[in-house]
Amino acid sequence: MARFLYFAWVREKIGVATETLNLPPDVSTVANVLTHLRGQGEQYDNALSDNNLRVAVNQTYAQANSPVTNSDEIAIFPPVSGG
């Protein structure tokens, strides 16, 4: 099962900080994961509809076409700014 970590306002909108989910066989990229999660309910759709979200797979920043498996840790968080 894939382990999901949610940070900042993503965590607040979804209502949990971590969870484990079994990804269907057709969910094999970061983009697929985000689409799949948005279908899990209104809170997920609201939290994950921002196109500026960042995703890390196994603690490495990932792109939309980066592969994912059920053995991965997937972190989702808003963009970070600083100064």
C-alpha positions as CSV (number, residue, x, y, z in Angstrom):
1,M,0.0,0.0,0.0
2,A,1.2,3.5,-0.8
3,R,1.8,5.8,2.2
4,F,0.5,9.4,1.7
5,L,1.7,12.4,3.7
6,Y,-0.2,15.7,3.5
7,F,1.2,19.0,4.6
8,A,0.0,22.5,5.5
9,W,-3.3,23.5,4.1
10,V,-3.5,20.3,2.0
11,R,-3.6,18.4,5.3
12,E,-6.2,20.8,6.8
13,K,-8.5,20.5,3.8
14,I,-8.3,16.7,3.6
15,G,-8.5,16.3,7.4
16,V,-5.7,13.8,7.9
17,A,-1.9,14.0,8.0
18,T,-1.1,10.5,6.8
19,E,-2.9,7.5,5.3
20,T,-2.2,4.3,3.4
21,L,-4.1,3.5,0.3
22,N,-3.9,0.7,-2.2
23,L,-3.5,2.2,-5.7
24,P,-5.4,0.6,-8.6
25,P,-3.2,-0.9,-11.3
26,D,-4.0,2.0,-13.7
27,V,-2.6,4.5,-11.3
28,S,1.1,4.6,-12.2
29,T,2.2,8.2,-12.3
30,V,2.0,11.2,-10.0
31,A,-0.7,12.8,-12.3
32,N,-2.7,9.5,-12.0
33,V,-2.4,9.6,-8.2
34,L,-3.7,13.2,-8.0
35,T,-6.6,12.3,-10.3
36,H,-7.4,9.2,-8.3
37,L,-7.3,11.0,-5.0
38,R,-9.5,13.8,-6.2
39,G,-12.2,11.1,-6.8
40,Q,-12.0,10.0,-3.1
41,G,-14.4,12.8,-2.0
42,E,-15.1,16.5,-1.9
43,Q,-12.4,17.3,0.7
44,Y,-9.8,15.6,-1.6
45,D,-11.1,17.3,-4.7
46,N,-10.9,20.7,-2.9
47,A,-7.4,20.1,-1.5
48,L,-5.9,18.7,-4.7
49,S,-7.4,20.9,-7.4
50,D,-4.6,23.4,-7.1
51,N,-2.2,23.0,-10.1
52,N,0.7,24.4,-8.0
53,L,0.9,21.5,-5.6
54,R,4.3,19.9,-5.1
55,V,4.7,16.1,-4.8
56,A,7.6,14.1,-3.6
57,V,7.9,10.4,-4.1
58,N,10.2,8.7,-1.6
59,Q,11.5,12.1,-0.4
60,T,12.5,13.2,-4.0
61,Y,10.6,15.9,-5.8
62,A,8.5,14.4,-8.6
63,Q,7.0,15.5,-11.9
64,A,3.5,14.7,-13.2
65,N,4.9,11.8,-15.2
66,S,7.1,10.4,-12.4
67,P,6.2,6.7,-11.7
68,V,4.6,5.6,-8.5
69,T,3.9,2.2,-7.0
70,N,2.1,0.8,-4.0
71,S,5.4,0.6,-2.1
72,D,6.1,4.3,-2.4
73,E,5.8,7.2,0.1
74,I,4.0,10.1,-1.6
75,A,4.1,13.5,0.0
76,I,1.8,16.3,-1.2
77,F,2.2,19.9,-0.2
78,P,1.6,23.4,-1.4
79,P,4.5,25.4,-3.0
80,V,7.0,26.7,-0.5
81,S,8.0,30.4,-0.7
82,G,10.6,32.2,1.4
83,G,12.7,35.2,1.5
